[in-house]
Amino acid sequence: MIPKKGNFAAVFSQNQMYQFTGEGVFSKKTNFSLGLLLQSGLEIKIGKYINIDDLSISMQGIAYHIKKKKFGLGLHLTTYKHNMDDYYEGKAKETGISIHKRFKKKDLKPFIYYSRILLKPKPDMVEPYSLKHKEEYLSFGIMTEIKHFVLGTYITTQIEDLMNLNKESGQLSITLGALLY
């Protein structure tokens, strides 16, 4: 989102992620983030995941948003700092691209987001724990802004190969946020 008024905007958001099985909720994760959006389309974001057992994951990211009359395009780069030093070397890095449809006189923005996360598993941990060097994800969702509140929901699933999505890794996310101009 590019600020509608002024040179910049700040957005504080909470994202609840739910992964389901046939018997109910399999896992629930929460992410808090703070972003600074500039009129130029540049976004700087920091955040932290909570409620993930003994894991500590924080994120830092930068994005560039291009706004056109009928659509918007975003380019994203995020790094994740974690406390899984026994399994991974260094930070995970995520690159992504998003595209959303813009409707005239409507604040609803349906979007598609593709991302690729590069992981750095320690060589001796790859085999015993089936750790991967990269993972790809696809998200479908919708966002809106209502009087300085940001609301959204989306579904994310892992891409296994060219024509196959991993339905068991799917999760539903709900985003609530406040936008300050």
C-alpha positions as CSV (number, residue, x, y, z in Angstrom):
1,M,0.0,0.0,0.0
2,I,1.2,3.4,-0.9
3,P,0.1,6.3,1.4
4,K,-3.0,8.0,0.1
5,K,-2.1,11.3,1.9
6,G,1.3,12.8,2.8
7,N,4.8,11.6,2.1
8,F,4.7,8.5,4.3
9,A,2.6,6.3,6.5
10,A,3.2,3.8,9.2
11,V,1.3,0.5,9.5
12,F,1.3,-1.7,12.6
13,S,-0.2,-5.1,12.0
14,Q,-0.9,-8.4,13.6
15,N,-1.1,-11.5,11.5
16,Q,-2.7,-14.8,12.8
17,M,-1.8,-17.9,10.8
18,Y,-3.8,-21.1,11.2
19,Q,-2.8,-24.5,9.8
20,F,-5.6,-27.0,9.7
21,T,-5.9,-30.8,9.6
22,G,-9.1,-32.9,9.4
23,E,-9.3,-32.8,13.2
24,G,-9.1,-29.0,13.6
25,V,-6.3,-26.5,14.1
26,F,-2.9,-28.1,13.7
27,S,-0.9,-25.0,14.6
28,K,-1.4,-21.3,15.3
29,K,1.3,-18.6,14.8
30,T,1.3,-14.9,15.4
31,N,3.4,-12.2,13.8
32,F,3.6,-8.6,14.7
33,S,5.1,-6.1,12.3
34,L,5.7,-2.4,11.8
35,G,6.2,-0.9,8.4
36,L,7.1,2.5,7.1
37,L,5.6,3.2,3.7
38,L,7.0,6.1,1.6
39,Q,5.1,7.9,-1.2
40,S,7.8,6.7,-3.6
41,G,6.6,3.1,-3.1
42,L,9.4,2.0,-0.9
43,E,8.5,0.0,2.3
44,I,10.7,-0.9,5.2
45,K,9.4,-3.5,7.6
46,I,10.4,-5.2,10.8
47,G,8.6,-7.9,12.7
48,K,8.6,-10.8,15.2
49,Y,6.8,-14.1,15.4
50,I,5.5,-15.2,18.8
51,N,3.7,-18.3,20.1
52,I,6.0,-20.8,18.4
53,D,7.2,-23.0,21.3
54,D,10.9,-22.3,21.9
55,L,11.6,-20.7,18.5
56,S,12.6,-17.1,18.2
57,I,12.1,-15.6,14.7
58,S,12.4,-11.9,13.8
59,M,12.2,-10.4,10.3
60,Q,13.5,-7.4,8.5
61,G,12.4,-6.5,5.0
62,I,12.2,-4.0,2.2
63,A,9.7,-3.8,-0.6
64,Y,9.0,-1.6,-3.6
65,H,5.4,-1.1,-4.7
66,I,4.5,0.1,-8.2
67,K,1.0,1.6,-8.4
68,K,-0.9,1.7,-11.7
69,K,-4.5,2.5,-12.5
70,K,-5.8,-1.0,-12.7
71,F,-3.2,-3.0,-10.8
72,G,-0.3,-2.8,-8.4
73,L,3.0,-4.7,-8.4
74,G,5.3,-5.4,-5.4
75,L,8.9,-6.6,-5.2
76,H,9.8,-8.0,-1.8
77,L,13.0,-9.0,0.1
78,T,12.9,-10.3,3.7
79,T,15.5,-11.8,6.0
80,Y,14.6,-14.0,9.0
81,K,16.9,-14.2,12.1
82,H,16.2,-17.3,14.2
83,N,17.6,-19.3,17.1
84,M,17.9,-22.6,15.1
85,D,21.7,-22.5,14.9
86,D,22.0,-26.3,15.4
87,Y,20.2,-26.8,12.1
88,Y,20.8,-23.8,9.9
89,E,23.8,-21.5,9.1
90,G,22.8,-17.9,9.0
91,K,19.6,-16.1,8.1
92,A,16.9,-17.3,5.8
93,K,16.2,-15.0,2.9
94,E,12.9,-14.6,1.1
95,T,12.3,-12.9,-2.2
96,G,8.8,-12.4,-3.6
97,I,6.6,-10.7,-6.1
98,S,3.0,-9.7,-5.7
99,I,0.4,-8.4,-8.0
100,H,-3.0,-7.0,-7.0
101,K,-6.0,-5.8,-8.9
102,R,-7.2,-2.2,-8.3
103,F,-10.9,-1.5,-8.6
104,K,-12.2,2.0,-9.3
105,K,-13.8,3.5,-6.2
106,K,-13.3,0.3,-4.2
107,D,-10.7,-0.3,-1.5
108,L,-10.7,-4.1,-2.0
109,K,-7.5,-5.5,-3.4
110,P,-7.4,-9.1,-4.4
111,F,-3.8,-10.3,-4.7
112,I,-1.5,-13.2,-5.6
113,Y,2.0,-13.4,-3.9
114,Y,4.8,-15.8,-5.0
115,S,7.8,-16.2,-2.7
116,R,11.0,-18.3,-2.6
117,I,12.8,-18.8,0.7
118,L,16.5,-19.7,0.6
119,L,17.6,-21.7,3.7
120,K,21.1,-22.6,4.7
121,P,20.9,-26.0,6.4
122,K,24.1,-27.3,7.9
123,P,25.4,-30.1,5.7
124,D,25.2,-32.7,8.4
125,M,21.5,-31.9,9.2
126,V,20.1,-32.3,5.7
127,E,19.8,-36.1,5.6
128,P,18.6,-36.9,9.2
129,Y,16.0,-34.1,9.3
130,S,15.1,-33.9,5.6
131,L,15.9,-30.2,5.6
132,K,15.6,-28.3,2.3
133,H,17.7,-25.6,0.8
134,K,14.8,-23.7,-0.7
135,E,11.0,-23.6,-0.4
136,E,8.5,-21.9,-2.7
137,Y,5.0,-20.6,-1.6
138,L,1.9,-19.2,-3.3
139,S,-0.6,-17.0,-1.6
140,F,-4.1,-15.8,-2.7
141,G,-5.9,-13.2,-0.7
142,I,-7.7,-9.9,-0.3
143,M,-6.8,-6.7,1.6
144,T,-8.8,-3.5,2.3
145,E,-8.4,-0.3,4.2
146,I,-11.3,1.1,6.1
147,K,-10.8,4.4,7.9
148,H,-7.1,3.8,8.9
149,F,-7.7,0.1,9.6
150,V,-6.1,-2.6,7.4
151,L,-8.0,-5.9,7.1
152,G,-7.1,-8.9,5.1
153,T,-7.1,-12.6,4.7
154,Y,-5.2,-15.0,2.5
155,I,-4.4,-18.7,2.0
156,T,-0.8,-19.8,1.5
157,T,0.4,-23.2,0.3
158,Q,3.8,-24.6,-0.5
159,I,4.7,-25.4,-4.1
160,E,6.0,-28.9,-4.4
161,D,6.8,-28.9,-8.1
162,L,5.7,-27.1,-11.3
163,M,2.1,-28.3,-11.2
164,N,1.6,-29.5,-7.7
165,L,0.7,-27.6,-4.5
166,N,1.1,-29.2,-1.1
167,K,-2.4,-29.1,0.3
168,E,-1.3,-30.3,3.7
169,S,1.0,-27.3,4.2
170,G,-1.7,-24.8,3.5
171,Q,-2.6,-22.2,6.1
172,L,-5.2,-19.4,6.5
173,S,-4.0,-16.0,7.6
174,I,-5.9,-13.1,9.0
175,T,-4.3,-9.6,9.1
176,L,-5.5,-6.7,11.3
177,G,-3.6,-3.4,11.3
178,A,-3.7,0.3,11.9
179,L,-2.5,2.7,9.3
180,L,-1.2,6.2,10.4
181,Y,-0.7,9.0,7.9
